[in-house]
Every structure is written in structure tokens, then in C-alpha cells.
């Protein structure tokens, strides 16, 4: 069974993404911070991580950069609702941090499923020398 990691400080988002991923056949682990994400990845491998860009303790850009360095085989999805200002510039920075796909909140099940498929396919086709 494929494994998906959800990293978001918002409990409702974690629950929603968990349900969508389980509906797509993933085994899901959901955590609240970048540090917890790195610890989870050290304990067991994941196929995909969905990482919120704006989090209080450690932003998702740093989290994705570190995950990409430590787990080059992990497909990454950067997600954001733009924060309080609705600014999606940080989401665009996710690509530099190694995100294979960007996902804007709010999203529906179809958009989520497509993002996961594209992240897995895109990651497989990513040149290995593009790791930050």
C-alpha cells in the first residue's frame, strides 16, 4: 500500500486531506509540523508528502527543502491557501524547495487526486541533479 504524509498545522485540513488520500487508497500519517514530518520520514518511508507552506514553527519551504535533501525518492506537494493575505508567492517558492506539484487551498477531491498523480509521475521523471 502506498503511504502519504500530510503536514499541516490545521486539524481540519489534516483530517480532510487524510480522508481524500485514504479514498485514493493511501495509508496516511498526519503531523502538525516540519520537525514531526522529518521524524516520521526517518521512521518509515513515504511515497508522497503534502506539505502546507505556511506553518507557525517551521515554514513548509524549509520543511520541503530538508525532506528533499534527506529523502530524494519522496514526491512532494506544496499546498497553501495564501495565508491571511491570500498571497500565493510562497507557494511558488515551493518549487525551488523541491515540490513536484503545487496545490492551492481550497481544493476538491478531484484536484487533490490529480495533484497526487502528477506529483508521483513528475517526481519519477525529475532529473536527479535538480535536488536543492
Buried (B, 14 or more C-beta within 10 A) or exposed (E): EBBBBBBBBBEEBBEBBBEBBEEBEBEBBBBBBBBBBBEBBEEEEBBBBBBBBBBEEBBBBEBBBBBBEEBEEBBBBBBBBBEEEEEBEBBBBBBEBBBBBBBBBEBEEEBBBBBBBBBBEBBEEBEEEEEE
